Amino acid sequence: MSASLAPHDQAHLCGERLAEGHGRGLALASPHNRPMPPDLTEDDKAILVDLLRETIATDRFALSPRIKSLKVILAKLDPPAPRPEPLPPPKPPGERNVVLAKKRRR
């Protein structure tokens, strides 16, 4: 029987195989890299949003990479409300205001 084994069976070559780029597919199979299941209900999302907000608010290290990651996830699950449009700039003095002109007519 031949002594040749598959690359994953050769323990002494493991570091060399990774260095050559043969082990790149291993990180994709990690349970931490899986996308969220698409079948989350709105109640599930609300619970996750509450948990993320509480975790972010009570953490001692607000600028840590972990909290920054949690804030990004929170923004994806519950995007902030759009900001209202700013008021138009004031008109220069001397130009008549339409609203004031209507009030004067009455």
TINU-25521 format. One record per atom (N, C-alpha, C): residue in three letters; residue number from 1; x negated, y, z; atom name. Coordinates in steps of 0.2 Angstrom, whole numbers, plus 2048, in hexadecimal, padded with zeros to 3 digits. Each point is the difference from the previous one (the first is absolute). Last residue first. Layout:
<recs>
+------+------+-----+-----+-----+------+
! resn ! resi !  c1 !  c2 !  c3 ! name !
+------+------+-----+-----+-----+------+
!  Ala !  NUM !   X !   Y !   Z !   CA !
...
+------+------+-----+-----+-----+------+
</recs>
This chain:
<recs>
+------+------+-----+-----+-----+------+
! resn ! resi !  c1 !  c2 !  c3 ! name !
+------+------+-----+-----+-----+------+
!  Arg !  106 ! 911 ! 9C1 ! 818 !    N !
!  Arg !  106 ! 806 ! 7FE ! 804 !   CA !
!  Arg !  106 ! 803 ! 806 ! 804 !    C !
!  Arg !  105 ! 7EB ! 800 ! 7F3 !    N !
!  Arg !  105 ! 806 ! 801 ! 7FC !   CA !
!  Arg !  105 ! 806 ! 7FF ! 804 !    C !
!  Arg !  104 ! 7EB ! 7FB ! 809 !    N !
!  Arg !  104 ! 801 ! 808 ! 800 !   CA !
!  Arg !  104 ! 806 ! 801 ! 7FC !    C !
!  Lys !  103 ! 7F8 ! 7EA ! 802 !    N !
!  Lys !  103 ! 802 ! 802 ! 806 !   CA !
!  Lys !  103 ! 802 ! 807 ! 800 !    C !
!  Lys !  102 ! 7F5 ! 7F7 ! 7ED !    N !
!  Lys !  102 ! 807 ! 7FD ! 801 !   CA !
!  Lys !  102 ! 803 ! 803 ! 806 !    C !
!  Ala !  101 ! 7EA ! 805 ! 7FD !    N !
!  Ala !  101 ! 804 ! 804 ! 7FB !   CA !
!  Ala !  101 ! 807 ! 7FD ! 800 !    C !
!  Leu !  100 ! 7F0 ! 7F5 ! 80D !    N !
!  Leu !  100 ! 801 ! 806 ! 803 !   CA !
!  Leu !  100 ! 805 ! 805 ! 7FB !    C !
!  Val !   99 ! 7F8 ! 7EB ! 7F7 !    N !
!  Val !   99 ! 804 ! 7FF ! 806 !   CA !
!  Val !   99 ! 802 ! 807 ! 804 !    C !
!  Val !   98 ! 7F0 ! 800 ! 7EE !    N !
!  Val !   98 ! 807 ! 7FF ! 7FD !   CA !
!  Val !   98 ! 805 ! 7FF ! 806 !    C !
!  Asn !   97 ! 7EB ! 810 ! 801 !    N !
!  Asn !   97 ! 801 ! 7F9 ! 801 !   CA !
!  Asn !   97 ! 807 ! 7FF ! 7FE !    C !
!  Arg !   96 ! 7EE ! 812 ! 7F7 !    N !
!  Arg !   96 ! 806 ! 7FF ! 803 !   CA !
!  Arg !   96 ! 801 ! 7F9 ! 801 !    C !
!  Glu !   95 ! 7E9 ! 80E ! 800 !    N !
!  Glu !   95 ! 803 ! 7FC ! 7FB !   CA !
!  Glu !   95 ! 807 ! 7FE ! 804 !    C !
!  Gly !   94 ! 7F0 ! 80D ! 80B !    N !
!  Gly !   94 ! 803 ! 804 ! 7FB !   CA !
!  Gly !   94 ! 804 ! 7FC ! 7FB !    C !
!  Pro !   93 ! 7EC ! 7F5 ! 80F !    N !
!  Pro !   93 ! 805 ! 805 ! 802 !   CA !
!  Pro !   93 ! 802 ! 804 ! 7F9 !    C !
!  Pro !   92 ! 7F9 ! 7E7 ! 7FD !    N !
!  Pro !   92 ! 7FD ! 806 ! 801 !   CA !
!  Pro !   92 ! 805 ! 805 ! 802 !    C !
!  Lys !   91 ! 806 ! 7E7 ! 805 !    N !
!  Lys !   91 ! 7FF ! 804 ! 7FA !   CA !
!  Lys !   91 ! 7FD ! 807 ! 802 !    C !
!  Pro !   90 ! 7FB ! 7E7 ! 80B !    N !
!  Pro !   90 ! 804 ! 806 ! 801 !   CA !
!  Pro !   90 ! 7FF ! 804 ! 7FA !    C !
!  Pro !   89 ! 7FD ! 7E6 ! 7FD !    N !
!  Pro !   89 ! 7FD ! 805 ! 803 !   CA !
!  Pro !   89 ! 804 ! 806 ! 800 !    C !
!  Pro !   88 ! 80C ! 7E8 ! 802 !    N !
!  Pro !   88 ! 7FC ! 804 ! 7FB !   CA !
!  Pro !   88 ! 7FD ! 806 ! 803 !    C !
!  Leu !   87 ! 803 ! 7EA ! 80E !    N !
!  Leu !   87 ! 804 ! 805 ! 7FE !   CA !
!  Leu !   87 ! 7FC ! 804 ! 7FB !    C !
!  Pro !   86 ! 7FC ! 7E6 ! 803 !    N !
!  Pro !   86 ! 7FF ! 806 ! 803 !   CA !
!  Pro !   86 ! 804 ! 806 ! 7FD !    C !
!  Glu !   85 ! 807 ! 7E6 ! 801 !    N !
!  Glu !   85 ! 7FD ! 804 ! 7FC !   CA !
!  Glu !   85 ! 7FF ! 807 ! 804 !    C !
!  Pro !   84 ! 801 ! 7E9 ! 80D !    N !
!  Pro !   84 ! 805 ! 804 ! 7FD !   CA !
!  Pro !   84 ! 7FB ! 805 ! 7FC !    C !
!  Arg !   83 ! 7F8 ! 7E7 ! 805 !    N !
!  Arg !   83 ! 800 ! 807 ! 803 !   CA !
!  Arg !   83 ! 805 ! 804 ! 7FC !    C !
!  Pro !   82 ! 802 ! 7E5 ! 803 !    N !
!  Pro !   82 ! 7FD ! 805 ! 7FB !   CA !
!  Pro !   82 ! 801 ! 807 ! 804 !    C !
!  Ala !   81 ! 7FE ! 7EA ! 80E !    N !
!  Ala !   81 ! 805 ! 803 ! 7FD !   CA !
!  Ala !   81 ! 7FD ! 806 ! 7FC !    C !
!  Pro !   80 ! 7F2 ! 7EA ! 805 !    N !
!  Pro !   80 ! 802 ! 806 ! 804 !   CA !
!  Pro !   80 ! 806 ! 803 ! 7FB !    C !
!  Pro !   79 ! 7FC ! 7E5 ! 7FF !    N !
!  Pro !   79 ! 7FD ! 806 ! 7FE !   CA !
!  Pro !   79 ! 803 ! 806 ! 803 !    C !
!  Asp !   78 ! 7FE ! 7E6 ! 806 !    N !
!  Asp !   78 ! 805 ! 806 ! 802 !   CA !
!  Asp !   78 ! 7FD ! 806 ! 7FD !    C !
!  Leu !   77 ! 7F5 ! 7EC ! 7FB !    N !
!  Leu !   77 ! 806 ! 7FD ! 802 !   CA !
!  Leu !   77 ! 805 ! 806 ! 801 !    C !
!  Lys !   76 ! 7EA ! 806 ! 7FA !    N !
!  Lys !   76 ! 803 ! 7FC ! 7FB !   CA !
!  Lys !   76 ! 807 ! 7FD ! 802 !    C !
!  Ala !   75 ! 7F3 ! 80C ! 80F !    N !
!  Ala !   75 ! 802 ! 805 ! 7FB !   CA !
!  Ala !   75 ! 803 ! 7FC ! 7FA !    C !
!  Leu !   74 ! 7F7 ! 7F4 ! 812 !    N !
!  Leu !   74 ! 806 ! 803 ! 802 !   CA !
!  Leu !   74 ! 803 ! 805 ! 7FB !    C !
!  Ile !   73 ! 7EB ! 7F6 ! 7FC !    N !
!  Ile !   73 ! 805 ! 7FB ! 800 !   CA !
!  Ile !   73 ! 807 ! 803 ! 802 !    C !
!  Val !   72 ! 7ED ! 80D ! 803 !    N !
!  Val !   72 ! 801 ! 7FF ! 7F9 !   CA !
!  Val !   72 ! 806 ! 7FB ! 7FF !    C !
!  Lys !   71 ! 7F9 ! 804 ! 815 !    N !
!  Lys !   71 ! 803 ! 806 ! 7FE !   CA !
!  Lys !   71 ! 802 ! 7FF ! 7F8 !    C !
!  Leu !   70 ! 7F2 ! 7EF ! 80B !    N !
!  Leu !   70 ! 807 ! 800 ! 802 !   CA !
!  Leu !   70 ! 805 ! 806 ! 7FE !    C !
!  Ser !   69 ! 7E8 ! 800 ! 7FC !    N !
!  Ser !   69 ! 804 ! 7FB ! 7FC !   CA !
!  Ser !   69 ! 807 ! 7FF ! 801 !    C !
!  Lys !   68 ! 7F3 ! 80E ! 80E !    N !
!  Lys !   68 ! 801 ! 803 ! 7F9 !   CA !
!  Lys !   68 ! 803 ! 7FB ! 7FB !    C !
!  Ile !   67 ! 7FA ! 7F9 ! 816 !    N !
!  Ile !   67 ! 806 ! 804 ! 800 !   CA !
!  Ile !   67 ! 801 ! 804 ! 7F9 !    C !
!  Arg !   66 ! 7ED ! 7F2 ! 802 !    N !
!  Arg !   66 ! 806 ! 7FC ! 801 !   CA !
!  Arg !   66 ! 807 ! 804 ! 800 !    C !
!  Pro !   65 ! 7EA ! 80B ! 7FF !    N !
!  Pro !   65 ! 802 ! 7FD ! 7FA !   CA !
!  Pro !   65 ! 806 ! 7FC ! 801 !    C !
!  Ser !   64 ! 7FD ! 814 ! 811 !    N !
!  Ser !   64 ! 7FD ! 7F9 ! 7FF !   CA !
!  Ser !   64 ! 802 ! 7FE ! 7F9 !    C !
!  Leu !   63 ! 807 ! 814 ! 80D !    N !
!  Leu !   63 ! 7FD ! 801 ! 7FA !   CA !
!  Leu !   63 ! 7FC ! 7F9 ! 7FE !    C !
!  Ala !   62 ! 80D ! 803 ! 815 !    N !
!  Ala !   62 ! 804 ! 802 ! 7FA !   CA !
!  Ala !   62 ! 7FD ! 800 ! 7F9 !    C !
!  Phe !   61 ! 7FD ! 7F3 ! 818 !    N !
!  Phe !   61 ! 7FB ! 803 ! 7FB !   CA !
!  Phe !   61 ! 804 ! 802 ! 7FA !    C !
!  Arg !   60 ! 80B ! 7F7 ! 813 !    N !
!  Arg !   60 ! 7FB ! 805 ! 803 !   CA !
!  Arg !   60 ! 7FC ! 803 ! 7FB !    C !
!  Asp !   59 ! 81A ! 7F6 ! 7FD !    N !
!  Asp !   59 ! 7F9 ! 7FE ! 7FF !   CA !
!  Asp !   59 ! 7FB ! 806 ! 803 !    C !
!  Thr !   58 ! 819 ! 800 ! 7FE !    N !
!  Thr !   58 ! 7FD ! 7FE ! 806 !   CA !
!  Thr !   58 ! 7F9 ! 7FE ! 800 !    C !
!  Ala !   57 ! 80D ! 807 ! 7ED !    N !
!  Ala !   57 ! 801 ! 806 ! 805 !   CA !
!  Ala !   57 ! 7FC ! 7FE ! 806 !    C !
!  Ile !   56 ! 801 ! 7F0 ! 7EE !    N !
!  Ile !   56 ! 7FC ! 806 ! 7FE !   CA !
!  Ile !   56 ! 800 ! 805 ! 806 !    C !
!  Thr !   55 ! 80E ! 7ED ! 802 !    N !
!  Thr !   55 ! 7F9 ! 7FE ! 800 !   CA !
!  Thr !   55 ! 7FB ! 806 ! 7FF !    C !
!  Glu !   54 ! 818 ! 803 ! 7FD !    N !
!  Glu !   54 ! 7FE ! 7FF ! 808 !   CA !
!  Glu !   54 ! 7F8 ! 7FF ! 800 !    C !
!  Arg !   53 ! 809 ! 801 ! 7EA !    N !
!  Arg !   53 ! 800 ! 806 ! 804 !   CA !
!  Arg !   53 ! 7FE ! 800 ! 807 !    C !
!  Leu !   52 ! 803 ! 7EC ! 7F4 !    N !
!  Leu !   52 ! 7FA ! 803 ! 7FE !   CA !
!  Leu !   52 ! 800 ! 807 ! 803 !    C !
!  Leu !   51 ! 812 ! 7F3 ! 805 !    N !
!  Leu !   51 ! 7FA ! 7FD ! 803 !   CA !
!  Leu !   51 ! 7FA ! 804 ! 7FD !    C !
!  Asp !   50 ! 815 ! 806 ! 7F7 !    N !
!  Asp !   50 ! 800 ! 802 ! 807 !   CA !
!  Asp !   50 ! 7F9 ! 7FD ! 803 !    C !
!  Val !   49 ! 804 ! 7FA ! 7EA !    N !
!  Val !   49 ! 7FE ! 807 ! 800 !   CA !
!  Val !   49 ! 800 ! 802 ! 807 !    C !
!  Leu !   48 ! 807 ! 7EA ! 7FC !    N !
!  Leu !   48 ! 7F8 ! 801 ! 7FF !   CA !
!  Leu !   48 ! 7FE ! 807 ! 800 !    C !
!  Ile !   47 ! 817 ! 7FB ! 802 !    N !
!  Ile !   47 ! 7FD ! 7FE ! 806 !   CA !
!  Ile !   47 ! 7F8 ! 801 ! 7FF !    C !
!  Ala !   46 ! 80E ! 805 ! 7EE !    N !
!  Ala !   46 ! 801 ! 805 ! 806 !   CA !
!  Ala !   46 ! 7FC ! 7FE ! 806 !    C !
!  Lys !   45 ! 801 ! 7F1 ! 7ED !    N !
!  Lys !   45 ! 7FB ! 806 ! 7FF !   CA !
!  Lys !   45 ! 801 ! 805 ! 806 !    C !
!  Asp !   44 ! 80E ! 7EE ! 801 !    N !
!  Asp !   44 ! 7F9 ! 7FD ! 801 !   CA !
!  Asp !   44 ! 7FC ! 806 ! 7FF !    C !
!  Asp !   43 ! 816 ! 804 ! 7FB !    N !
!  Asp !   43 ! 7FF ! 7FF ! 807 !   CA !
!  Asp !   43 ! 7F9 ! 7FE ! 802 !    C !
!  Glu !   42 ! 807 ! 801 ! 7E9 !    N !
!  Glu !   42 ! 7FF ! 807 ! 803 !   CA !
!  Glu !   42 ! 7FF ! 800 ! 807 !    C !
!  Thr !   41 ! 7F8 ! 7EA ! 7F4 !    N !
!  Thr !   41 ! 807 ! 804 ! 800 !   CA !
!  Thr !   41 ! 7FE ! 807 ! 803 !    C !
!  Leu !   40 ! 7F0 ! 7EE ! 7F2 !    N !
!  Leu !   40 ! 801 ! 803 ! 806 !   CA !
!  Leu !   40 ! 806 ! 804 ! 800 !    C !
!  Asp !   39 ! 7F4 ! 7F2 ! 7EF !    N !
!  Asp !   39 ! 807 ! 7FF ! 802 !   CA !
!  Asp !   39 ! 801 ! 803 ! 807 !    C !
!  Pro !   38 ! 7EB ! 7FF ! 7F3 !    N !
!  Pro !   38 ! 805 ! 805 ! 7FD !   CA !
!  Pro !   38 ! 807 ! 7FF ! 803 !    C !
!  Pro !   37 ! 7E7 ! 7FB ! 80C !    N !
!  Pro !   37 ! 806 ! 7FC ! 7FC !   CA !
!  Pro !   37 ! 805 ! 805 ! 7FE !    C !
!  Met !   36 ! 7E6 ! 807 ! 802 !    N !
!  Met !   36 ! 806 ! 7FF ! 804 !   CA !
!  Met !   36 ! 806 ! 7FD ! 7FC !    C !
!  Pro !   35 ! 7E6 ! 7FB ! 7FA !    N !
!  Pro !   35 ! 805 ! 806 ! 800 !   CA !
!  Pro !   35 ! 806 ! 7FE ! 804 !    C !
!  Arg !   34 ! 7E7 ! 7F6 ! 804 !    N !
!  Arg !   34 ! 806 ! 7FF ! 7FD !   CA !
!  Arg !   34 ! 805 ! 806 ! 800 !    C !
!  Asn !   33 ! 7E9 ! 7FD ! 80B !    N !
!  Asn !   33 ! 801 ! 803 ! 7F9 !   CA !
!  Asn !   33 ! 806 ! 7FF ! 7FD !    C !
!  His !   32 ! 7F9 ! 7F5 ! 814 !    N !
!  His !   32 ! 801 ! 807 ! 802 !   CA !
!  His !   32 ! 800 ! 805 ! 7F9 !    C !
!  Pro !   31 ! 7FE ! 7E7 ! 801 !    N !
!  Pro !   31 ! 806 ! 802 ! 802 !   CA !
!  Pro !   31 ! 801 ! 808 ! 801 !    C !
!  Ser !   30 ! 7EE ! 7F5 ! 7EF !    N !
!  Ser !   30 ! 801 ! 801 ! 807 !   CA !
!  Ser !   30 ! 807 ! 802 ! 801 !    C !
!  Ala !   29 ! 7F6 ! 7FB ! 7EB !    N !
!  Ala !   29 ! 804 ! 7FB ! 803 !   CA !
!  Ala !   29 ! 801 ! 801 ! 807 !    C !
!  Leu !   28 ! 7F2 ! 80E ! 7F2 !    N !
!  Leu !   28 ! 806 ! 800 ! 7FE !   CA !
!  Leu !   28 ! 805 ! 7FC ! 803 !    C !
!  Ala !   27 ! 7E9 ! 7FF ! 804 !    N !
!  Ala !   27 ! 803 ! 805 ! 803 !   CA !
!  Ala !   27 ! 807 ! 801 ! 7FE !    C !
!  Leu !   26 ! 7F2 ! 7F0 ! 7F5 !    N !
!  Leu !   26 ! 802 ! 7FE ! 807 !   CA !
!  Leu !   26 ! 804 ! 806 ! 804 !    C !
!  Gly !   25 ! 7F6 ! 801 ! 7E9 !    N !
!  Gly !   25 ! 807 ! 7FE ! 801 !   CA !
!  Gly !   25 ! 802 ! 7FE ! 807 !    C !
!  Arg !   24 ! 7E9 ! 806 ! 7FA !    N !
!  Arg !   24 ! 804 ! 806 ! 800 !   CA !
!  Arg !   24 ! 807 ! 7FE ! 801 !    C !
!  Gly !   23 ! 7EA ! 7F3 ! 7FF !    N !
!  Gly !   23 ! 805 ! 7FF ! 805 !   CA !
!  Gly !   23 ! 805 ! 806 ! 800 !    C !
!  His !   22 ! 7ED ! 7FD ! 7F1 !    N !
!  His !   22 ! 805 ! 7FA ! 7FF !   CA !
!  His !   22 ! 805 ! 800 ! 805 !    C !
!  Gly !   21 ! 7EC ! 80F ! 7FC !    N !
!  Gly !   21 ! 807 ! 802 ! 7FF !   CA !
!  Gly !   21 ! 805 ! 7FB ! 7FF !    C !
!  Glu !   20 ! 7E8 ! 800 ! 807 !    N !
!  Glu !   20 ! 801 ! 800 ! 7F9 !   CA !
!  Glu !   20 ! 807 ! 802 ! 7FE !    C !
!  Ala !   19 ! 7FB ! 7FE ! 817 !    N !
!  Ala !   19 ! 7FC ! 805 ! 7FD !   CA !
!  Ala !   19 ! 800 ! 800 ! 7F9 !    C !
!  Leu !   18 ! 80B ! 7EF ! 80B !    N !
!  Leu !   18 ! 804 ! 806 ! 801 !   CA !
!  Leu !   18 ! 7FC ! 806 ! 7FD !    C !
!  Arg !   17 ! 7F6 ! 7EB ! 7FF !    N !
!  Arg !   17 ! 806 ! 800 ! 7FB !   CA !
!  Arg !   17 ! 804 ! 807 ! 801 !    C !
!  Glu !   16 ! 7EE ! 7FB ! 80F !    N !
!  Glu !   16 ! 7FD ! 801 ! 7F9 !   CA !
!  Glu !   16 ! 806 ! 801 ! 7FB !    C !
!  Gly !   15 ! 805 ! 7FA ! 816 !    N !
!  Gly !   15 ! 7FD ! 806 ! 800 !   CA !
!  Gly !   15 ! 7FE ! 802 ! 7F9 !    C !
!  Cys !   14 ! 806 ! 7EA ! 803 !    N !
!  Cys !   14 ! 806 ! 804 ! 801 !   CA !
!  Cys !   14 ! 7FE ! 808 ! 800 !    C !
!  Leu !   13 ! 7F3 ! 7EA ! 7FF !    N !
!  Leu !   13 ! 800 ! 805 ! 7FA !   CA !
!  Leu !   13 ! 806 ! 805 ! 801 !    C !
!  His !   12 ! 7FD ! 7EE ! 80F !    N !
!  His !   12 ! 7F9 ! 803 ! 800 !   CA !
!  His !   12 ! 800 ! 805 ! 7FB !    C !
!  Ala !   11 ! 813 ! 7F2 ! 802 !    N !
!  Ala !   11 ! 800 ! 805 ! 805 !   CA !
!  Ala !   11 ! 7F9 ! 804 ! 800 !    C !
!  Gln !   10 ! 80F ! 7F2 ! 7EE !    N !
!  Gln !   10 ! 7F9 ! 801 ! 802 !   CA !
!  Gln !   10 ! 7FF ! 806 ! 805 !    C !
!  Asp !    9 ! 816 ! 7FA ! 7F7 !    N !
!  Asp !    9 ! 7FD ! 7FA ! 804 !   CA !
!  Asp !    9 ! 7F9 ! 801 ! 802 !    C !
!  His !    8 ! 80C ! 80F ! 7F0 !    N !
!  His !    8 ! 802 ! 801 ! 807 !   CA !
!  His !    8 ! 7FE ! 7FA ! 805 !    C !
!  Pro !    7 ! 7FA ! 7FF ! 7E9 !    N !
!  Pro !    7 ! 7FD ! 805 ! 803 !   CA !
!  Pro !    7 ! 802 ! 802 ! 807 !    C !
!  Ala !    6 ! 801 ! 7E7 ! 7F7 !    N !
!  Ala !    6 ! 803 ! 806 ! 7FD !   CA !
!  Ala !    6 ! 7FD ! 806 ! 804 !    C !
!  Leu !    5 ! 7F1 ! 7EB ! 7FE !    N !
!  Leu !    5 ! 806 ! 801 ! 803 !   CA !
!  Leu !    5 ! 803 ! 807 ! 7FD !    C !
!  Ser !    4 ! 7EC ! 7EA ! 7FB !    N !
!  Ser !    4 ! 803 ! 807 ! 7FE !   CA !
!  Ser !    4 ! 807 ! 801 ! 803 !    C !
!  Ala !    3 ! 7F2 ! 7EC ! 800 !    N !
!  Ala !    3 ! 800 ! 804 ! 806 !   CA !
!  Ala !    3 ! 802 ! 807 ! 7FF !    C !
!  Ser !    2 ! 807 ! 7E7 ! 7F4 !    N !
!  Ser !    2 ! 7FC ! 806 ! 800 !   CA !
!  Ser !    2 ! 800 ! 804 ! 806 !    C !
!  Met !    1 ! 802 ! 7E5 ! 7FE !    N !
!  Met !    1 ! 804 ! 806 ! 800 !   CA !
!  Met !    1 ! 7FC ! 806 ! 800 !    C !
+------+------+-----+-----+-----+------+
</recs>
